[in-house]
Amino acid sequence: MPDALQDLANLTDAIYQAELQKMAVLNHKEAEIRRKIADLETLRRDNLQLPSNDLNAVRQIGADVLWQGWVGHTRESLNIELAQILAQKEYMKSALQRAFGKQAAAKELVADAAKQAHDEQDKRFWQMQDDLQAMRFNKDR
């Protein structure tokens, strides 16, 4: 099998692995943002379940309105971040698919070249066997 084909297969595999790593980073960021959104929602729900007697002082100074504003702003920021990550993932998906296709094609080329080399070696072997048989036959005549 030609070294150039193996080099191509190694290169396309390296590119595919790099694309996979980029996607893994985005997946990690997405999971982190989703966790933050879930934590924020838990805080919001916990705050809503507090007894109203405990919130009288907070309401009198307007801290409850500030809290709800902060929660809303933070949720909006996290959702924007999440949307950006999801858009990046969608963009990266096509690059990952292309890299996978190239990697698969290169592997197939290497496998085809190896099979062709093996078939040629088998053909030479059997041709030599036939030649030897013919020589023996001619010698015995």
N, CA, C and O of each residue as an XYZ file, in Angstrom:
564
protein
N       0.850     -1.169      0.000
C       0.000      0.000      0.000
C       0.898      1.235      0.000
O       1.846      1.323      0.781
N       0.599      2.169     -0.866
C       1.447      3.369     -0.946
C       1.419      4.175      0.352
O       0.379      4.318      0.996
N       2.589      4.696      0.714
C       2.681      5.509      1.931
C       1.830      6.760      1.830
O       1.325      7.246      2.842
N       1.664      7.289      0.629
C       0.870      8.507      0.453
C      -0.574      8.285      0.886
O      -1.186      9.169      1.485
N      -1.114      7.123      0.591
C      -2.489      6.834      1.011
C      -2.584      6.736      2.528
O      -3.538      7.232      3.127
N      -1.597      6.098      3.147
C      -1.615      5.998      4.608
C      -1.440      7.378      5.233
O      -2.072      7.690      6.242
N      -0.582      8.202      4.633
C      -0.419      9.579      5.122
C      -1.732     10.341      5.013
O      -2.096     11.088      5.922
N      -2.446     10.157      3.903
C      -3.745     10.805      3.715
C      -4.729     10.329      4.777
O      -5.456     11.136      5.356
N      -4.754      9.038      5.032
C      -5.653      8.494      6.051
C      -5.311      9.058      7.431
O      -6.208      9.402      8.201
N      -4.022      9.152      7.743
C      -3.609      9.717      9.034
C      -4.007     11.185      9.152
O      -4.464     11.634     10.203
N      -3.827     11.922      8.064
C      -4.175     13.343      8.069
C      -5.680     13.533      8.239
O      -6.115     14.340      9.061
N      -6.474     12.795      7.467
C      -7.925     12.968      7.573
C      -8.431     12.520      8.944
O      -9.394     13.084      9.464
N      -7.793     11.522      9.525
C      -8.172     11.096     10.871
C      -7.846     12.189     11.888
O      -8.637     12.453     12.794
N      -6.692     12.818     11.740
C      -6.309     13.902     12.661
C      -7.285     15.077     12.551
O      -7.668     15.672     13.558
N      -7.675     15.398     11.330
C      -8.632     16.492     11.129
C      -9.983     16.133     11.759
O     -10.614     16.967     12.408
N     -10.411     14.904     11.563
C     -11.685     14.456     12.147
C     -11.617     14.516     13.676
O     -12.558     14.978     14.322
N     -10.510     14.050     14.253
C     -10.368     14.088     15.715
C     -10.386     15.528     16.231
O     -10.945     15.804     17.292
N      -9.769     16.447     15.474
C      -9.773     17.862     15.876
C     -11.198     18.424     15.848
O     -11.593     19.166     16.747
N     -11.967     18.069     14.814
C     -13.352     18.527     14.724
C     -14.191     17.934     15.862
O     -15.046     18.612     16.432
N     -13.939     16.673     16.180
C     -14.641     16.047     17.305
C     -14.335     16.776     18.612
O     -15.222     16.985     19.439
N     -13.076     17.158     18.788
C     -12.680     17.865     20.008
C     -13.377     19.221     20.097
O     -13.831     19.623     21.169
N     -13.459     19.920     18.968
C     -14.165     21.212     18.964
C     -15.623     21.022     19.375
O     -16.169     21.809     20.149
N     -16.245     19.971     18.848
C     -17.644     19.709     19.189
C     -17.780     19.330     20.656
O     -18.757     19.703     21.306
N     -16.815     18.598     21.180
C     -16.849     18.218     22.596
C     -16.782     19.456     23.492
O     -17.452     19.518     24.523
N     -15.981     20.427     23.099
C     -15.884     21.679     23.869
C     -17.235     22.387     23.871
O     -17.695     22.864     24.908
N     -17.866     22.448     22.698
C     -19.181     23.091     22.620
C     -20.227     22.323     23.422
O     -21.082     22.929     24.069
N     -20.164     21.002     23.384
C     -21.097     20.190     24.178
C     -20.928     20.460     25.667
O     -21.906     20.533     26.411
N     -19.679     20.607     26.091
C     -19.402     20.911     27.502
C     -19.973     22.283     27.880
O     -20.598     22.435     28.929
N     -19.752     23.275     27.016
C     -20.287     24.620     27.281
C     -21.805     24.598     27.337
O     -22.412     25.234     28.199
N     -22.420     23.858     26.404
C     -23.885     23.762     26.398
C     -24.387     23.156     27.701
O     -25.331     23.670     28.301
N     -23.768     22.076     28.139
C     -24.196     21.419     29.382
C     -24.036     22.362     30.576
O     -24.888     22.401     31.464
N     -22.952     23.111     30.587
C     -22.715     24.048     31.688
C     -23.785     25.139     31.726
O     -24.287     25.479     32.797
N     -24.130     25.679     30.578
C     -25.157     26.728     30.523
C     -26.517     26.152     30.918
O     -27.269     26.779     31.664
N     -26.825     24.968     30.418
C     -28.104     24.348     30.789
C     -28.169     24.092     32.300
O     -29.230     24.226     32.910
N     -27.043     23.727     32.894
C     -27.005     23.522     34.345
C     -27.267     24.842     35.069
O     -28.014     24.880     36.046
N     -26.652     25.919     34.588
C     -26.857     27.231     35.200
C     -28.316     27.661     35.090
O     -28.869     28.229     36.032
N     -28.938     27.396     33.953
C     -30.359     27.742     33.774
C     -31.214     26.940     34.758
O     -32.134     27.483     35.370
N     -30.911     25.660     34.906
C     -31.665     24.814     35.838
C     -31.464     25.288     37.283
O     -32.412     25.317     38.068
N     -30.231     25.656     37.627
C     -29.960     26.161     38.984
C     -30.723     27.455     39.242
O     -31.271     27.659     40.326
N     -30.751     28.316     38.248
C     -31.465     29.581     38.382
C     -32.965     29.326     38.571
O     -33.615     29.972     39.393
N     -33.498     28.389     37.809
C     -34.924     28.056     37.937
C     -35.217     27.480     39.320
O     -36.272     27.757     39.891
N     -34.308     26.692     39.860
C     -34.474     26.144     41.209
C     -34.494     27.274     42.236
O     -35.324     27.278     43.145
N     -33.588     28.219     42.088
C     -33.569     29.375     42.999
C     -34.880     30.160     42.915
O     -35.436     30.571     43.934
N     -35.357     30.358     41.704
C     -36.601     31.123     41.510
C     -37.767     30.401     42.180
O     -38.562     31.020     42.886
N     -37.866     29.084     41.957
C     -38.957     28.306     42.555
C     -38.850     28.296     44.079
O     -39.853     28.429     44.780
N     -37.643     28.140     44.577
C     -37.444     28.147     46.037
C     -37.868     29.484     46.628
O     -38.463     29.530     47.705
N     -37.567     30.559     45.937
C     -37.938     31.896     46.405
C     -39.453     32.059     46.414
O     -40.003     32.682     47.323
N     -40.133     31.505     45.412
C     -41.595     31.612     45.356
C     -42.267     30.818     46.473
O     -43.389     31.135     46.869
N     -41.596     29.797     46.978
C     -42.181     28.949     48.003
C     -41.917     29.444     49.427
O     -42.367     28.834     50.397
N     -41.198     30.535     49.541
C     -40.958     31.086     50.877
C     -42.284     31.607     51.450
O     -43.113     32.138     50.711
N     -42.477     31.459     52.743
C     -43.710     31.989     53.359
C     -43.774     33.509     53.188
O     -42.759     34.196     53.306
N     -44.959     34.020     52.912
C     -45.096     35.454     52.638
C     -44.726     36.304     53.850
O     -44.321     37.455     53.690
N     -44.858     35.760     55.054
C     -44.453     36.507     56.254
C     -42.958     36.818     56.217
O     -42.524     37.874     56.677
N     -42.174     35.886     55.665
C     -40.731     36.077     55.608
C     -40.344     37.135     54.578
O     -39.228     37.652     54.613
N     -41.247     37.458     53.672
C     -40.921     38.368     52.578
C     -41.440     39.787     52.794
O     -41.206     40.651     51.948
N     -42.131     40.054     53.889
C     -42.704     41.388     54.104
C     -41.633     42.468     54.084
O     -41.794     43.488     53.414
N     -40.558     42.256     54.802
C     -39.490     43.264     54.861
C     -38.838     43.418     53.493
O     -38.498     44.526     53.080
N     -38.668     42.321     52.808
C     -38.048     42.341     51.486
C     -38.923     43.127     50.517
O     -38.418     43.905     49.708
N     -40.223     42.925     50.600
C     -41.159     43.615     49.705
C     -41.221     45.111     50.026
O     -41.355     45.935     49.121
N     -41.127     45.454     51.287
C     -41.221     46.858     51.684
C     -40.089     47.692     51.087
O     -40.289     48.864     50.765
N     -38.910     47.102     50.938
C     -37.800     47.878     50.381
C     -37.635     47.646     48.876
O     -36.742     48.218     48.251
N     -38.498     46.804     48.298
C     -38.461     46.571     46.855
C     -37.422     45.568     46.397
O     -37.140     45.462     45.204
N     -36.847     44.827     47.342
C     -35.813     43.859     46.982
C     -36.386     42.702     46.173
O     -35.683     42.093     45.366
N     -37.680     42.395     46.395
C     -38.282     41.299     45.626
C     -38.356     41.648     44.146
O     -38.170     40.782     43.291
N     -38.624     42.895     43.845
C     -38.674     43.350     42.448
C     -37.271     43.305     41.846
O     -37.092     42.886     40.702
N     -36.300     43.730     42.606
C     -34.913     43.657     42.138
C     -34.501     42.205     41.898
O     -33.853     41.895     40.899
N     -34.880     41.322     42.818
C     -34.565     39.900     42.675
C     -35.177     39.332     41.397
O     -34.500     38.661     40.618
N     -36.459     39.608     41.191
C     -37.122     39.094     39.989
C     -36.495     39.686     38.718
O     -36.380     39.004     37.700
N     -36.100     40.935     38.786
C     -35.413     41.562     37.644
C     -34.078     40.893     37.372
O     -33.725     40.624     36.224
N     -33.336     40.626     38.448
C     -32.038     39.958     38.284
C     -32.219     38.560     37.704
O     -31.479     38.155     36.807
N     -33.209     37.819     38.218
C     -33.471     36.470     37.721
C     -33.830     36.537     36.240
O     -33.314     35.755     35.441
N     -34.703     37.457     35.873
C     -35.116     37.592     34.473
C     -33.952     37.961     33.574
O     -33.788     37.386     32.498
N     -33.148     38.910     34.007
C     -31.986     39.336     33.213
C     -30.976     38.198     33.081
O     -30.439     37.960     32.000
N     -30.723     37.502     34.179
C     -29.756     36.401     34.147
C     -30.255     35.281     33.246
O     -29.478     34.719     32.474
N     -31.547     34.948     33.333
C     -32.111     33.901     32.477
C     -31.997     34.310     31.008
O     -31.648     33.493     30.157
N     -32.288     35.554     30.720
C     -32.183     36.046     29.341
C     -30.741     35.935     28.831
O     -30.509     35.493     27.707
N     -29.784     36.337     29.660
C     -28.374     36.253     29.266
C     -27.953     34.808     29.012
O     -27.270     34.511     28.033
N     -28.369     33.920     29.907
C     -28.022     32.511     29.739
C     -28.668     31.918     28.491
O     -28.045     31.125     27.784
N     -29.912     32.298     28.220
C     -30.584     31.790     27.024
C     -29.929     32.314     25.740
O     -29.866     31.601     24.738
N     -29.448     33.548     25.772
C     -28.719     34.082     24.616
C     -27.422     33.306     24.415
O     -27.078     32.933     23.293
N     -26.705     33.068     25.515
C     -25.472     32.271     25.444
C     -25.742     30.875     24.897
O     -24.999     30.365     24.059
N     -26.820     30.269     25.387
C     -27.191     28.932     24.931
C     -27.516     28.946     23.433
O     -27.098     28.051     22.699
N     -28.247     29.942     22.989
C     -28.589     30.042     21.562
C     -27.328     30.189     20.714
O     -27.235     29.602     19.636
N     -26.365     30.962     21.191
C     -25.112     31.133     20.456
C     -24.344     29.808     20.373
O     -23.803     29.461     19.323
N     -24.303     29.087     21.467
C     -23.617     27.788     21.483
C     -24.311     26.822     20.529
O     -23.648     26.116     19.769
N     -25.639     26.787     20.565
C     -26.385     25.887     19.681
C     -26.171     26.252     18.210
O     -26.101     25.369     17.355
N     -26.068     27.542     17.917
C     -25.789     27.973     16.541
C     -24.383     27.537     16.123
O     -24.179     27.080     14.999
N     -23.423     27.680     17.027
C     -22.058     27.241     16.731
C     -22.018     25.732     16.492
O     -21.328     25.256     15.590
N     -22.762     24.987     17.305
C     -22.800     23.535     17.134
C     -23.395     23.171     15.773
O     -22.903     22.266     15.099
N     -24.436     23.867     15.381
C     -25.059     23.577     14.088
C     -24.079     23.865     12.959
O     -23.989     23.101     11.999
N     -23.345     24.967     13.075
C     -22.340     25.319     12.068
C     -21.228     24.268     12.053
O     -20.777     23.848     10.987
N     -20.795     23.850     13.231
C     -19.704     22.870     13.337
C     -20.123     21.484     12.848
O     -19.287     20.691     12.416
N     -21.418     21.203     12.919
C     -21.901     19.882     12.527
C     -21.542     19.573     11.074
O     -21.147     18.451     10.758
N     -21.676     20.562     10.190
C     -21.349     20.312      8.780
C     -19.852     20.062      8.603
O     -19.460     19.206      7.809
N     -19.017     20.796      9.328
C     -17.568     20.569      9.252
C     -17.217     19.181      9.796
O     -16.345     18.499      9.257
N     -17.893     18.775     10.854
C     -17.659     17.452     11.433
C     -18.088     16.360     10.456
O     -17.395     15.355     10.302
N     -19.216     16.554      9.805
C     -19.686     15.569      8.830
C     -18.727     15.461      7.650
O     -18.426     14.360      7.187
N     -18.245     16.609      7.164
C     -17.274     16.593      6.065
C     -16.007     15.869      6.483
O     -15.489     15.038      5.736
N     -15.503     16.176      7.672
C     -14.276     15.539      8.161
C     -14.481     14.034      8.308
O     -13.589     13.249      7.986
N     -15.649     13.633      8.791
C     -15.935     12.204      8.926
C     -15.973     11.535      7.556
O     -15.432     10.444      7.379
N     -16.611     12.188      6.591
C     -16.684     11.630      5.242
C     -15.307     11.460      4.623
O     -15.019     10.438      3.999
N     -14.466     12.457      4.796
C     -13.104     12.377      4.254
C     -12.311     11.274      4.953
O     -11.561     10.538      4.311
N     -12.479     11.165      6.266
C     -11.782     10.123      7.014
C     -12.225      8.744      6.535
O     -11.398      7.859      6.313
N     -13.538      8.568      6.379
C     -14.067      7.272      5.937
C     -13.582      6.941      4.526
O     -13.221      5.799      4.241
N     -13.576      7.941      3.646
C     -13.115      7.710      2.272
C     -11.635      7.334      2.253
O     -11.229      6.435      1.518
N     -10.838      8.020      3.056
C      -9.403      7.712      3.103
C      -9.161      6.312      3.644
O      -8.306      5.587      3.136
N      -9.910      5.929      4.671
C      -9.777      4.566      5.209
C     -10.142      3.534      4.146
O      -9.501      2.490      4.022
N     -11.175      3.847      3.392
C     -11.596      2.918      2.342
C     -10.528      2.820      1.248
O     -10.272      1.737      0.721
N      -9.912      3.948      0.912
C      -8.832      3.918     -0.079
C      -7.665      3.055      0.404
O      -7.099      2.279     -0.366
N      -7.315      3.193      1.669
C      -6.219      2.401      2.240
C      -6.590      0.918      2.216
O      -5.773      0.071      1.851
N      -7.827      0.612      2.609
C      -8.268     -0.791      2.615
C      -8.289     -1.360      1.197
O      -7.880     -2.501      0.982
N      -8.766     -0.569      0.226
C      -8.792     -1.021     -1.172
C      -7.381     -1.257     -1.701
O      -7.122     -2.238     -2.399
N      -6.469     -0.341     -1.358
C      -5.080     -0.491     -1.815
C      -4.445     -1.737     -1.192
O      -3.710     -2.465     -1.860
N      -4.733     -1.978      0.089
C      -4.187     -3.170      0.759
C      -4.755     -4.439      0.127
O      -4.031     -5.413     -0.080
N      -6.046     -4.425     -0.177
C      -6.658     -5.598     -0.805
C      -6.085     -5.811     -2.201
O      -5.816     -6.943     -2.603
N      -5.900     -4.725     -2.933
C      -5.337     -4.840     -4.281
C      -3.911     -5.400     -4.211
O      -3.546     -6.262     -5.011
N      -3.115     -4.921     -3.270
C      -1.741     -5.424     -3.118
C      -1.758     -6.902     -2.748
O      -0.955     -7.682     -3.260
N      -2.663     -7.285     -1.868
C      -2.777     -8.685     -1.468
C      -3.215     -9.555     -2.652
O      -2.688    -10.647     -2.864
N      -4.181     -9.054     -3.412
C      -4.648     -9.803     -4.591
C      -3.530     -9.971     -5.618
O      -3.383    -11.033     -6.222
N      -2.745     -8.911     -5.808
C      -1.629     -8.994     -6.759
C      -0.574     -9.986     -6.269
O      -0.004    -10.734     -7.064
N      -0.320     -9.992     -4.982
C       0.640    -10.939     -4.407
C       0.130    -12.372     -4.582
O       0.886    -13.267     -4.960
N      -1.161    -12.579     -4.304
C      -1.743    -13.907     -4.533
C      -1.636    -14.317     -5.993
O      -1.316    -15.466     -6.295
N      -1.900    -13.397     -6.886
C      -1.846    -13.683     -8.327
C      -0.424    -14.090     -8.731
O      -0.233    -15.054     -9.472
N       0.579    -13.338     -8.230
C       1.981    -13.670     -8.535
C       2.346    -15.051     -7.977
O       3.017    -15.845     -8.636
N       1.887    -15.316     -6.743
C       2.168    -16.607     -6.127
C       1.596    -17.740     -6.971
O       2.296    -18.708     -7.268
N       0.341    -17.627     -7.354
C      -0.288    -18.692     -8.135
C       0.301    -18.790     -9.541
O       0.362    -19.878    -10.115
N       0.729    -17.672    -10.091
C       1.389    -17.701    -11.397
C       2.718    -18.457    -11.276
O       3.073    -19.251    -12.147
N       3.444    -18.198    -10.182
C       4.694    -18.917     -9.963
C       4.430    -20.418     -9.768
O       5.194    -21.246    -10.264
N       3.383    -20.762     -9.069
C       3.025    -22.168     -8.883
C       2.706    -22.828    -10.224
O       3.121    -23.953    -10.501
N       1.951    -22.088    -11.049
C       1.634    -22.618    -12.386
C       2.896    -22.798    -13.223
O       3.051    -23.799    -13.923
N       3.810    -21.801    -13.142
C       5.058    -21.887    -13.899
C       5.899    -23.074    -13.425
O       6.465    -23.809    -14.235
N       5.973    -23.253    -12.102
C       6.708    -24.392    -11.552
C       6.097    -25.718    -12.005
O       6.818    -26.645    -12.373
N       4.825    -25.799    -11.978
C       4.123    -27.015    -12.409
C       4.407    -27.300    -13.888
O       4.633    -28.443    -14.286
N       4.389    -26.226    -14.691
C       4.658    -26.394    -16.123
C       6.099    -26.841    -16.338
O       6.363    -27.682    -17.197
N       7.038    -26.285    -15.562
C       8.438    -26.677    -15.706
C       8.621    -28.147    -15.325
O       9.356    -28.875    -15.992
N       7.960    -28.579    -14.262
C       8.041    -29.976    -13.851
C       7.441    -30.897    -14.915
O       7.965    -31.970    -15.214
N       6.352    -30.446    -15.457
C       5.694    -31.242    -16.484
C       6.590    -31.392    -17.720
O       6.730    -32.483    -18.274
N       7.197    -30.266    -18.140
C       8.110    -30.274    -19.307
C       9.367    -31.081    -19.015
O       9.909    -31.719    -19.918
N       9.835    -31.067    -17.788
C      11.032    -31.797    -17.431
C      10.787    -33.310    -17.491
O      11.645    -34.085    -17.912
N       9.591    -33.696    -17.056
C       9.251    -35.110    -17.045
C       8.980    -35.658    -18.452
O       8.944    -36.878    -18.615
N       8.801    -34.868    -19.411
C       8.521    -35.332    -20.779
C       9.711    -35.787    -21.478
O       9.627    -36.205    -22.633
